[in-house]
Amino acid sequence: MSTRPPPDSQRVLAEHVFAGGRSKPFAELTADEVKARAAELKAVTGWGPTAKVASVAMAWSELSRLMEQSNASTVGELDPDAVAQRAEKLWVVPPGGSLL
């Protein structure tokens, strides 16, 4: 079984996400916004269809820990390849590259 390469890191960092009351490039998300996203997703995780949110919440928590370990203030300060490898788990880009 072959694995797909991670998405292009520059595309991932430029992808817009909603945080801090506005849409902005993923690279601009702060450590606090990443931590808040992880907590928000964890809070809505339940059973049935919402159980699938748990893995996304966990990915955001892992990104938050990576930012803490790296002393990164924003996602853009992290290694771009490390961010790209996590992009699909975070749903910054859809798994498989498309929702279609």
PyMOL commands that set and color helices and strands:
alter all, ss='L'
color gray80, all
select helices_A, chain A and resi 9-14+26-28+31-43+48-70+75-77+80-90+95-97
alter helices_A, ss='H'
color red, helices_A
select strands_A, chain A and resi 16-19+22-25
alter strands_A, ss='S'
color yellow, strands_A
deselect
rebuild
show_as cartoon
